[in-house]
Amino acid sequence: MLNRWSIVSYIITFIILMPIILVVNHAMGSDSQTLIHLKETVLTGYVTDTLTVVISVAVVTLILGVGAAYITTFYDFRFAGFFVFALALPFTIPTYIMGYIYSDIFGYFNHFHLFLRSLGIKEYFNVLNIYSVIIVMSLALYPYVYLIVKASFEKSKSALLNPALSLGSSHKRVFFKIILPLSRPAIIGALALVMMESISEYGVTEYYNIKTLTPVIFNTWFGLHDSRSAAYLAVIAMVMVLVVLSIEKLSRGKASYSIEESSKKVQKERLRGYKLYLTYFLLSLPVIFGFIIPILWIGVYSYEYAAHLLDAKFITALTNSFVTSALSASVIMTLAFFIGYTSRIFPVTANQTLSRLISLGFTLPGAVIAIGIIMYFADTDRWLIEHYVTTGLLLSGSLFTLIFGYIVRFTAIGIQSVDATFARISINLNKTSRSLGYNYFKTMLKVELPLMKNTLLFGFILVFISTIKELPLTLVLRPFNYETLATKTYTLANAQMLQETSIYALCIVLVSLIPLSILLLKRLR
């Protein structure tokens, strides 16, 4: 169905996908000696390790995220408000920083091993392995599942839950029979984000010497200077996620997950006795290892090195990070809402495929997307110079290029947030509005937008935090001499000044923590 809404959505999608199309096209016909060698020797192992990490992280984040969201939403206990807030805090710590911290604590002859030697234990425990990568990535990524699924759980309607509870069904039975099926779009959407982030992660896997596809892509592209083989490997990573998303979409079929609004509150079970203390213990684990220990490490070294690093360069990096992240998040959520709304009011296959296509950017490593964007804008600048401009490059190496890179990389987050919420809002509201004389645009502004404002704010915060933490893409696409908190952290860590990175890591946490705290405190009221 071609109309103005669909045509604009197609154009937006095409522009966002163009760098990815260039990467895929670059991978076509790749038969270099490097790729042949990889296929014959280690490529199967790289794919297996990647699948192991991705599936394991998905399972652990599913347990942590859904479990924490369920307990804090449907049970009443003392300090519940604190855990609602604290369980989201690990989201503010980048995965690569968390990996650096735990390698510094548990690495060879570091704090943990020195402590064991003081007790007379001289054995060495190698923690730089695939299991550590899974734990570190799960601690850093489970808030994706927790925040998105909790938002869905909070929309669970008392019209369905309270009668089931009144008729004698246990909270456990209600959870598996009603709550979990209704929250399926949110759970799958959140897990998709986690899996895509797991595939794209570079810092932890490279630092821990785990050969997943992403470090191999980097080494092939920048180490062996074989861009075609690297693009080929990137396409493999992209196909993995597409298969997962397609299987879920087909299994869902035409099932609907929207139900009408109800103002009554859901009955909550009061926890007492051993159940209360077990809850405290289980909810405390991800908070302690995902936030408290890392923030203590960052805080101690920040106090020690702050006097040497708080200067004009620090202020500039902080300002640059805030401006680029805020601009990118605003544009991304605007585009995500428009595309999601178009798919909602014109639910043809082509429109519903847009969200899966745009999500491709999240499946690729940031540096690979950056190379595609460089090729994209280099061709565009060349065309502009030939036809209109004679003063030099306009797009390549500009701030616009960096923001566009964030759009390609993180629009998937906005799309997942918007689609999950639209799936829970009845389309009858839209139809009723139009039957009363409002056109599609006025309905979007007067009906859909007010209902979605919390989702858009939530998505904005997720994208804002994600862009502040993004490292590889920022390193490649930033304008000349343009530093952000992430690039300064990388520069110092790469110079073996790990403790000196703490002040920049602390600022990443604090800048991310402020908007996240506003959102969570608003929900607690």
PAGU-304331 format. One record per residue (C-alpha): x, y, z; residue in three letters. Coordinates in steps of 0.1 Angstrom, whole numbers, padded with zeros to 4 digits, always signed. Each point is the difference from the previous one (the first is absolute). Example, Ala and Ser with C-alpha at 12.3 -4.5 7.8 and 13.67 -1.06 7.14 Angstrom:
BEGIN
+0123-0045+0078ALA;+0014+0034-0007SER;
This chain:
BEGIN
+0000+0000+0000MET;+0017+0032-0012LEU;-0009+0032+0017ASN;+0018+0031+0013ARG;+0006-0017+0034TRP;+0015-0031-0015SER;+0020+0018-0026ILE;+0017+0022+0026VAL;+0007-0031+0022SER;+0016-0018-0029TYR;+0022+0030-0008ILE;+0011+0003+0036ILE;+0007-0037+0002THR;+0020+0000-0033PHE;+0022+0029+0012ILE;+0007-0017+0033ILE;+0007-0033-0017LEU;+0022+0013-0027MET;+0033-0003+0019PRO;-0010-0036+0009ILE;-0009-0007-0036ILE;+0035+0012-0010LEU;+0016-0023+0025VAL;-0020-0030-0012VAL;+0008+0009-0036ASN;+0037+0003+0010HIS;-0002-0036+0013ALA;-0014-0014-0032MET;+0025-0022-0019GLY;+0026+0001+0028SER;+0024-0029-0007ASP;+0033+0014+0014SER;+0026-0023+0014GLN;-0008+0013+0035THR;-0036-0010-0002LEU;+0009-0034-0016ILE;+0024-0007+0029HIS;-0026+0010+0026LEU;-0026-0023-0015LYS;+0024-0029-0001GLU;+0013+0004+0035THR;-0016+0022+0027VAL;-0032+0015-0013LEU;-0022-0028+0013THR;+0015+0005+0035GLY;-0006+0038-0002TYR;-0036-0005-0009VAL;-0004-0027+0027THR;+0015+0023+0027ASP;-0022+0029-0012THR;-0031-0021+0003LEU;+0011-0013+0034THR;+0004+0035+0013VAL;-0032+0014-0016VAL;-0022-0028+0011ILE;+0015-0002+0035SER;-0003+0037+0006VAL;-0036-0001-0013ALA;-0009-0027+0025VAL;+0017+0017+0030VAL;-0015+0034-0008THR;-0034-0016-0005LEU;+0002-0015+0035ILE;+0014+0031+0016LEU;-0022+0025-0018GLY;-0033-0017-0001VAL;+0004-0013+0036GLY;+0009+0034+0014ALA;-0028+0017-0020ALA;-0026-0026+0012TYR;+0010+0002+0037ILE;+0001+0038+0002THR;-0033+0003-0019THR;-0023-0026+0015PHE;+0013-0004+0035TYR;-0001+0024+0030ASP;+0030+0001+0023PHE;+0021+0024+0020ARG;+0026+0020-0021PHE;-0018-0010-0032ALA;+0004+0036-0013GLY;+0037-0002+0006PHE;+0004-0032-0020PHE;-0021+0014-0028VAL;+0025+0028-0003PHE;+0032-0019+0008ALA;-0006-0029-0025LEU;+0002+0025-0029ALA;+0033+0015+0010LEU;+0023-0025-0017PRO;-0013+0014-0033PHE;+0020+0032+0006THR;+0034-0019-0001ILE;+0013-0009-0034PRO;+0007-0036-0006THR;+0037+0006-0009TYR;+0005+0020+0032ILE;-0015-0027+0021MET;+0023-0025-0017GLY;+0030+0021+0008TYR;-0010+0003+0036ILE;-0004-0037+0006TYR;+0032-0008-0018SER;+0018+0025+0023ASP;-0016-0017+0030ILE;+0003-0036-0009PHE;+0028+0000-0025GLY;+0034-0016+0006TYR;+0018+0014+0030PHE;-0027+0027+0005ASN;-0022+0006+0030HIS;-0018-0034+0002PHE;+0032-0021-0004HIS;+0019+0022+0024LEU;-0027-0005+0026PHE;+0001-0038-0005LEU;+0038+0000+0004ARG;-0004+0019+0033SER;-0021-0029+0011LEU;+0027-0025-0011GLY;-0019-0011-0032ILE;+0025+0001-0029LYS;-0021-0015-0027GLU;-0007+0021-0031TYR;-0036+0002-0013PHE;-0002+0012-0036ASN;-0031+0021-0002VAL;+0006+0015-0035LEU;-0021-0027-0017ASN;-0033-0003-0018ILE;-0020-0005+0032TYR;+0013+0033+0014SER;-0010+0017-0033VAL;-0035-0015+0004ILE;-0004+0012+0036ILE;+0014+0035-0007VAL;-0022+0005-0031MET;-0030-0013+0019SER;+0005+0023+0029LEU;+0003+0030-0024ALA;-0028-0010-0023LEU;-0028-0014+0022TYR;-0014+0034+0006PRO;-0012+0001-0036TYR;-0023-0029+0009VAL;-0009+0012+0035TYR;-0010+0036-0011LEU;-0019-0010-0031ILE;-0018-0030+0015VAL;-0008+0019+0032LYS;-0017+0027-0020ALA;-0021-0027-0017SER;-0008-0017+0033PHE;-0012+0033+0014GLU;-0026+0000-0028LYS;-0014-0034+0010SER;-0037+0005+0006LYS;-0018-0007+0032SER;-0031-0010-0020ALA;+0019-0032-0009LEU;+0022-0005+0030LEU;-0022+0007+0030ASN;-0028-0024-0010PRO;+0026-0028-0005ALA;+0015+0008+0034LEU;-0034+0002+0016SER;-0009-0035-0014LEU;+0029-0015+0018GLY;+0027+0000-0027SER;+0035+0005+0015SER;+0022+0029-0010HIS;+0023-0026-0017LYS;-0028-0014-0021ARG;-0012+0035-0010VAL;+0035+0010-0009PHE;+0005-0029-0025PHE;-0036-0001-0014LYS;-0009+0037-0002ILE;+0028+0024+0007ILE;+0028-0017-0020LEU;-0020-0006-0032PRO;-0013+0036+0000LEU;+0035+0014+0005SER;+0015-0021-0028ARG;+0006+0029-0024PRO;+0019+0020+0026ALA;+0020-0031+0012ILE;+0010-0010-0036ILE;+0008+0036-0009GLY;+0022+0005+0030ALA;+0018-0033-0006LEU;+0005+0010-0036ALA;+0018+0031+0011LEU;+0021-0020+0024VAL;+0010-0025-0027MET;+0008+0027-0025MET;+0021+0018+0026GLU;+0018-0033+0009SER;+0009-0007-0036ILE;+0013+0036-0004SER;+0020+0001+0032GLU;+0037+0006-0006TYR;+0017+0013+0031GLY;-0005-0029+0024VAL;+0004-0028-0025THR;+0032+0015-0014GLU;+0014+0008+0035TYR;-0008-0035+0013TYR;+0013-0016-0033ASN;-0032-0017-0008ILE;-0002-0005-0038LYS;-0035+0009-0009THR;-0009+0015-0034LEU;+0003+0036+0010THR;+0037+0000+0010PRO;+0008-0020-0031VAL;-0018+0025-0021ILE;+0021+0028+0015PHE;+0033-0019-0003ASN;-0008-0010-0036THR;-0010+0036-0011TRP;+0026+0020+0019PHE;+0027-0025+0006GLY;+0001-0019-0032LEU;-0015+0028-0021HIS;-0025-0024-0016ASP;-0032+0020-0001SER;-0019-0025-0022ARG;+0007-0030+0024SER;-0010+0022+0030ALA;-0032+0010-0017ALA;-0007-0037-0007TYR;+0004-0008+0037LEU;-0022+0029+0009ALA;-0028-0013-0023VAL;+0002-0034+0019ILE;-0006+0019+0033ALA;-0029+0019-0015MET;-0016-0032-0013VAL;+0001-0016+0034MET;-0023+0027+0015VAL;-0023+0001-0030LEU;-0006-0037+0003VAL;-0009+0004+0037VAL;-0024+0030-0007LEU;-0016-0018-0029SER;-0006-0032+0019ILE;-0017+0019+0028GLU;-0021+0020-0024LYS;-0012-0031-0018LEU;-0008-0018+0033SER;-0021+0029+0012ARG;-0021-0001-0031GLY;-0030+0024+0002LYS;-0004-0002+0037ALA;-0010+0032+0017SER;+0014+0012+0033TYR;-0021+0031+0006SER;-0028+0003+0026ILE;-0021+0028+0012GLU;+0010+0024+0028GLU;-0009-0005+0036SER;+0006+0024+0029SER;-0001-0026+0027LYS;+0032-0011+0017LYS;+0012-0036-0002VAL;+0000-0019+0033GLN;+0035-0004+0014LYS;+0012-0028+0023GLU;+0018+0012+0031ARG;+0033-0018+0005LEU;+0009-0012+0035ARG;+0024-0024+0017GLY;+0025-0019-0020TYR;-0015+0011-0033LYS;+0008+0036+0009LEU;+0036-0007+0009TYR;+0004-0022-0031LEU;-0013+0029-0021THR;+0024+0024+0016TYR;+0029-0024-0007PHE;-0010-0006-0037LEU;-0007+0036-0008LEU;+0032+0012+0017SER;+0023-0022-0022LEU;-0003+0019-0033PRO;+0000+0033+0019VAL;+0032-0008+0019ILE;+0020-0015-0029PHE;-0016+0021-0027GLY;+0003+0034+0016PHE;+0013+0003+0036ILE;+0034-0017-0005ILE;+0006+0018-0034PRO;-0010+0034+0014ILE;+0022-0005+0030LEU;+0030-0008-0022TRP;-0008+0030-0022ILE;-0005+0023+0030GLY;+0032-0010+0018VAL;+0022+0006-0031TYR;-0019+0031-0010SER;+0008+0015+0034TYR;+0036-0009-0004GLU;+0005+0014-0036TYR;-0027+0027-0003ALA;+0024+0029+0008ALA;+0022-0010-0029HIS;-0028-0004-0026LEU;-0026+0027+0007LEU;+0009+0026-0026ASP;-0014+0017-0031ALA;+0004-0032-0021LYS;-0022-0018+0026PHE;-0028+0027-0002ILE;+0002-0001-0038THR;-0004-0038-0001ALA;-0029+0001+0024LEU;-0018+0027-0020THR;+0006-0018-0033ASN;-0014-0032+0014SER;-0031+0016+0013PHE;-0008+0020-0031VAL;+0005-0028-0025THR;-0019-0025+0021SER;-0030+0024+0006ALA;-0003+0009-0037LEU;+0003-0036-0012SER;-0026-0013+0025ALA;-0025+0027-0009SER;+0003-0008-0037VAL;-0001-0037+0005ILE;-0031+0000+0021MET;-0018+0023-0025THR;+0008-0023-0028LEU;-0009-0031+0020ALA;-0034+0014+0010PHE;-0008+0010-0036PHE;+0010-0034-0015ILE;-0018-0019+0028GLY;-0031+0020-0005TYR;+0000-0005-0037THR;+0003-0038+0005SER;-0028+0002+0025ARG;-0025+0018-0022ILE;+0010-0017-0033PHE;+0008-0036+0012PRO;+0012-0014-0033VAL;+0029-0023-0002THR;+0023+0026-0015ALA;-0006+0024+0029ASN;+0003-0026+0027GLN;+0034-0011-0015THR;+0015+0035+0005LEU;+0007-0005+0037SER;+0019-0032-0007ARG;+0020+0016-0028LEU;+0009+0031+0020ILE;+0012-0023+0029SER;+0027-0012-0023LEU;+0022+0029+0011GLY;+0000-0013+0036PHE;+0013-0034-0012THR;+0032+0014-0015LEU;+0031+0011+0019PRO;+0002+0038+0003GLY;+0033+0002-0020ALA;-0015-0020-0029VAL;-0030+0024-0001ILE;+0025+0029+0001ALA;+0018-0013-0030ILE;-0033-0003-0019GLY;-0009+0035+0009ILE;+0035+0013-0011ILE;-0006-0017-0034MET;-0035+0014-0001TYR;+0009+0036+0008PHE;+0032-0001-0021ALA;-0021-0008-0031ASP;-0025+0027+0010THR;+0027+0026+0005ASP;+0016-0009-0033ARG;-0034+0004-0018TRP;-0006+0034+0017LEU;+0035+0012-0009ILE;-0005-0010-0036GLU;-0034+0017-0004HIS;-0005+0027+0027TYR;+0028+0006+0024VAL;+0036+0011-0005THR;+0010+0008+0036THR;+0009-0035+0012GLY;-0016-0028+0019LEU;-0034+0007+0016LEU;-0010-0032+0017LEU;+0031-0022+0005SER;+0016+0007+0033GLY;-0028+0022+0013SER;-0021-0002+0032LEU;-0029-0009-0023PHE;+0018-0031-0010THR;+0004-0011+0036LEU;-0036+0006+0008ILE;-0011-0019-0031PHE;+0022-0029+0011GLY;-0019+0000+0033TYR;-0033+0000-0018ILE;+0010-0030-0021VAL;+0014-0018+0030ARG;-0027+0007+0026PHE;-0033+0005-0017THR;-0007-0036+0008ALA;-0003+0009+0037ILE;-0027+0026-0008GLY;-0018-0023-0023ILE;-0002-0028+0025GLN;-0012+0023+0027SER;-0027+0015-0022VAL;-0012-0033-0015ASP;-0002-0017+0033ALA;-0023+0027+0013THR;-0021+0003-0031PHE;-0006-0038+0002ALA;-0017+0007+0034ARG;-0022+0029-0011ILE;-0032-0009-0018SER;-0003+0012-0036ILE;-0037+0007+0007ASN;+0011+0033+0017LEU;+0015+0011-0033ASN;-0030-0011-0020LYS;-0024+0018+0023THR;+0019+0032-0002SER;-0001-0001-0038ARG;-0037-0009-0001SER;-0006+0033+0020LEU;+0017+0021-0027GLY;+0037+0000+0009TYR;+0024-0009-0028ASN;+0030-0022+0005TYR;+0023+0029+0009PHE;-0023+0016+0025LYS;-0007-0035+0015THR;+0037-0005+0004MET;+0004+0034+0018LEU;-0031-0001+0021LYS;-0005-0037+0008VAL;+0031-0021-0006GLU;+0027+0024+0011LEU;-0015+0007+0035PRO;-0003-0037+0005LEU;+0036-0006-0011MET;+0017+0029+0018LYS;+0014-0021+0028ASN;+0012-0026-0025THR;+0017+0027-0021LEU;+0017+0014+0031LEU;+0010-0035+0010PHE;+0014-0007-0035GLY;+0018+0034+0000PHE;+0018-0009+0032ILE;+0010-0034-0013LEU;+0014+0014-0032VAL;+0017+0030+0019PHE;+0018-0024+0023ILE;+0009-0024-0029SER;+0015+0028-0021THR;+0021+0014+0029ILE;+0014-0035+0006LYS;+0007-0008-0037GLU;+0037-0002-0008LEU;+0010-0016-0033PRO;-0024+0021-0022LEU;+0010+0032+0018THR;+0037-0007-0004LEU;-0004-0003-0038VAL;-0026+0026-0009LEU;+0008+0029+0025ARG;+0012+0032-0015PRO;+0037+0008+0002PHE;+0011+0006+0036ASN;-0035-0006+0012TYR;+0001-0019+0033GLU;-0028-0015+0020THR;+0000-0018+0034LEU;+0001-0034-0018ALA;+0030+0009-0022THR;+0020+0015+0029LYS;-0007-0032+0020THR;+0013-0021-0029TYR;+0030+0022-0006THR;+0012-0002+0036LEU;-0008-0038+0002ALA;+0019-0006-0032ASN;+0030+0018+0015ALA;-0001-0025+0030GLN;-0013+0028+0023MET;-0030-0021+0012LEU;-0004+0018+0033GLN;+0001+0034-0017GLU;-0031-0009-0020THR;-0020+0000+0032SER;-0009+0037-0001ILE;-0014-0003-0035TYR;-0017-0032+0008ALA;-0016+0017+0030LEU;-0013+0028-0022CYS;-0015-0025-0024ILE;-0018-0016+0030VAL;-0012+0033+0014LEU;-0011+0015-0033VAL;-0020-0033-0006SER;-0012-0002+0035LEU;-0017+0034+0001ILE;-0027-0006-0028PRO;-0004-0036+0012LEU;-0007+0011+0035SER;-0025+0026-0011ILE;-0019-0027-0019LEU;+0001-0025+0028LEU;-0009+0025+0027LEU;-0030+0011-0021LYS;-0012-0036-0001ARG;+0004-0004+0037LEU;-0024+0029+0008ARG;
